[in-house]
Amino acid sequence: MKLSNFYGKTIAIMVASGFDEAGFIGIQRAMMNAGAKLKIVSQEAGLTNAWNGTGWGMSYPADATLSTALAVDYDALIVPAGNRHVESLKNEAHAKRVMRAFLREDMPVLLQGEAVSLLSLIDEAADRMPADSANNTPVTDRNLVTIAVASEQLDELSAMNDAMANGGGESRAA
């Protein structure tokens, strides 16, 4: 998978404790291989904990907290799958603020699995196309990429790579 449009970009991955660890590691590897800088933006300061399917996984250091994060500091946003962390993010005003800024400015955003439900919290995103759960392929609406279930091959990152080539990936929002 060639992800050349990520090279040199700073990508925010928005999480709260309980995000899917396997998916996170896949994204992390893909971003490293593409030459991108992946930054963990977390609800928690310090460490945030992954969920490994049956219990708590590893702890990862947060690069920024949601309360201080600004979209202008990043080129794209990824919200990985994981019901536990998505439920926490739904109640986080700063998560809504960050997502709203990325979407308002048409900056690339990838929502995996349960994270697609976050769109319902953003009034301005009501007309955006959600993921297609019937065939589980990435759905692209301008610079928004959604997928109902994170794919092991990370096809959704290829779709986001294409979205970044279409004028996305420029930091413009606050």
C-alpha positions as CSV (number, residue, x, y, z in Angstrom):
1,M,0.0,0.0,0.0
2,K,1.5,3.3,-1.1
3,L,0.7,6.2,1.1
4,S,2.9,8.9,-0.4
5,N,0.6,11.8,0.5
6,F,1.3,11.2,4.2
7,Y,5.0,11.9,3.8
8,G,6.1,14.7,6.1
9,K,2.6,15.3,7.4
10,T,1.5,15.4,11.1
11,I,-1.4,13.2,11.7
12,A,-3.5,13.4,14.9
13,I,-5.0,10.1,16.2
14,M,-7.7,11.0,18.7
15,V,-8.3,8.5,21.4
16,A,-9.5,7.9,24.9
17,S,-8.7,4.9,27.0
18,G,-10.2,1.8,25.4
19,F,-9.2,2.3,21.8
20,D,-8.6,-0.8,19.7
21,E,-5.0,-1.7,20.1
22,A,-4.5,-3.9,17.1
23,G,-6.0,-1.3,14.8
24,F,-3.9,1.4,16.4
25,I,-0.7,-0.5,15.9
26,G,-1.6,-1.1,12.2
27,I,-2.2,2.6,11.7
28,Q,1.1,3.4,13.6
29,R,3.1,1.1,11.4
30,A,1.5,2.4,8.2
31,M,2.2,6.0,9.2
32,M,5.8,5.3,10.1
33,N,6.3,3.5,6.8
34,A,4.8,6.5,4.9
35,G,7.1,9.0,6.7
36,A,4.2,10.7,8.6
37,K,4.4,11.9,12.2
38,L,1.6,10.3,14.2
39,K,0.6,12.2,17.3
40,I,-1.6,10.8,20.0
41,V,-4.2,13.3,21.1
42,S,-5.9,11.9,24.1
43,Q,-8.7,12.7,26.6
44,E,-6.1,11.8,29.3
45,A,-2.9,13.6,30.0
46,G,0.2,11.3,30.3
47,L,-0.7,7.8,29.4
48,T,-3.8,6.4,27.6
49,N,-4.7,2.7,27.6
50,A,-5.6,0.5,24.7
51,W,-8.0,-2.4,24.7
52,N,-6.7,-5.6,23.2
53,G,-10.0,-7.4,22.6
54,T,-10.3,-9.3,25.9
55,G,-8.8,-6.8,28.4
56,W,-6.6,-3.8,28.8
57,G,-3.6,-3.6,26.5
58,M,-0.6,-1.4,26.6
59,S,-0.4,2.2,27.7
60,Y,0.7,4.8,25.2
61,P,2.0,8.3,25.9
62,A,-0.2,11.1,24.8
63,D,1.4,13.9,22.7
64,A,-1.4,16.3,23.5
65,T,-4.7,16.5,25.4
66,L,-8.0,17.1,23.7
67,S,-8.5,20.2,25.9
68,T,-5.4,21.9,24.4
69,A,-5.4,20.4,20.8
70,L,-6.0,22.6,17.8
71,A,-6.7,21.3,14.3
72,V,-4.3,23.9,12.9
73,D,-1.4,21.9,14.4
74,Y,-2.2,18.8,12.3
75,D,-2.7,17.8,8.7
76,A,-5.3,15.1,9.2
77,L,-7.3,13.3,11.9
78,I,-7.8,9.6,12.5
79,V,-10.3,8.3,15.1
80,P,-9.7,4.5,15.4
81,A,-12.2,1.8,16.3
82,G,-13.1,0.8,19.8
83,N,-16.4,1.1,21.5
84,R,-15.0,1.9,24.9
85,H,-13.1,5.0,23.8
86,V,-15.8,6.2,21.4
87,E,-18.3,6.2,24.2
88,S,-15.9,8.4,26.2
89,L,-15.3,10.7,23.3
90,K,-19.0,11.2,22.8
91,N,-19.2,13.0,26.1
92,E,-16.1,15.1,25.5
93,A,-16.8,18.6,24.4
94,H,-13.2,19.1,23.2
95,A,-13.4,16.0,21.0
96,K,-16.5,17.5,19.3
97,R,-14.6,20.9,18.9
98,V,-11.6,19.2,17.3
99,M,-13.7,17.1,14.9
100,R,-15.9,20.1,14.0
101,A,-12.8,22.1,13.1
102,F,-11.4,19.4,10.8
103,L,-14.7,18.9,9.1
104,R,-15.5,22.6,8.8
105,E,-12.2,23.2,7.0
106,D,-12.5,20.0,4.9
107,M,-9.3,18.6,6.3
108,P,-8.8,14.9,5.9
109,V,-10.6,12.8,8.6
110,L,-10.8,9.0,8.9
111,L,-13.4,7.4,11.2
112,Q,-13.1,3.7,11.8
113,G,-15.8,1.4,13.1
114,E,-17.7,2.8,16.1
115,A,-16.0,6.2,15.6
116,V,-18.4,6.8,12.7
117,S,-21.1,7.5,15.3
118,L,-19.3,10.6,16.3
119,L,-20.6,12.3,13.1
120,S,-24.1,12.4,14.7
121,L,-22.7,14.8,17.3
122,I,-21.6,17.4,14.8
123,D,-24.5,19.5,13.5
124,E,-22.5,20.5,10.4
125,A,-21.9,16.9,9.5
126,A,-25.5,15.8,9.3
127,D,-25.4,15.7,5.5
128,R,-22.1,13.7,5.4
129,M,-22.2,10.1,4.1
130,P,-21.6,7.5,6.8
131,A,-19.8,4.2,6.3
132,D,-21.5,1.5,4.3
133,S,-21.9,-1.5,6.7
134,A,-23.2,-3.8,3.9
135,N,-20.0,-4.2,2.0
136,N,-17.5,-2.7,4.5
137,T,-15.5,-0.7,1.9
138,P,-14.3,2.8,2.7
139,V,-16.7,5.6,1.9
140,T,-15.3,9.0,0.9
141,D,-17.3,12.2,1.1
142,R,-15.0,15.1,0.2
143,N,-12.1,14.7,2.7
144,L,-14.1,12.5,5.2
145,V,-13.4,8.7,5.0
146,T,-15.5,6.3,7.0
147,I,-15.5,2.5,7.3
148,A,-17.9,0.4,9.3
149,V,-15.3,-2.1,10.5
150,A,-11.6,-1.3,10.4
151,S,-10.0,-3.5,7.7
152,E,-7.0,-5.5,8.4
153,Q,-5.4,-4.3,5.1
154,L,-6.2,-0.7,6.1
155,D,-7.9,0.1,2.8
156,E,-9.3,3.1,4.5
157,L,-5.8,4.6,4.8
158,S,-5.5,4.4,1.0
159,A,-8.8,6.2,0.7
160,M,-7.5,8.9,3.1
161,N,-4.2,9.1,1.1
162,D,-6.3,9.9,-2.0
163,A,-8.3,12.5,0.0
164,M,-5.1,14.2,1.1
165,A,-4.1,14.5,-2.6
166,N,-7.4,16.2,-3.4
167,G,-6.4,19.5,-1.6
168,G,-6.6,18.1,1.9
169,G,-3.8,18.0,4.4
170,E,-3.3,21.7,4.7
171,S,-3.6,23.0,8.3
172,R,-6.1,25.7,8.2
173,A,-8.4,25.3,11.2
174,A,-8.2,26.3,14.9
